[in-house]
Amino acid sequence: MVVFKNRYMVLEMVVGHGLRLADVKITQNDVASAIQESLLVNFGEYGLASSLPSLQVKYVNGGTGICVVRSSRKQYRTIWAAITFVTEIRKLPLVFNLLDLSGSTSACRRAAQQCDSEKLRLLKLDKHTLSAEQLEYAELMQSRLSSID
């Protein structure tokens, strides 16, 4: 039996100067749509069709800006390239920064938890960055990180 080989990308969403990611609730569907649009524009219908079966956004934390994208081992370079061309989501100018690339869910979960915890700690230090409600939302999303499979 052949095992389907995956790659997991832990990404950071970096917004433009003076803007806050927490003001716009970015969902998994928003990130997936932006990646699919970038695949279509940059690699055409063939690039989109070959990457789409394995593309899945597993986790998005709108408070900290950390997200996890799963793809096949064969297509991860194409998807990664398409992600670098994403310049906005829901009219919010942003870019993606790859923090970690792993081949297993456990390694991906560890890297994402470490990045998420560090960003959340920094956000808590600066009281003017997030409201109490936005901070609570970011912590709730972080607790859902353990359910990545």
Secondary structure, 3 states (H helix, E strand, C coil): CCCCCEEEEEEEEEECCCCCHHHCCCCHHHHHHHHHHHHHHHHHHHHHHHHCCCCEEEEEECCCCEEEEEEECCCHHHHHHHHHCCCEECCEEEEEEEEEEECCHHHHHHHHHHHHHHHHHHHHHCCCCCCHHHHHHHHHHHHHHHHCC
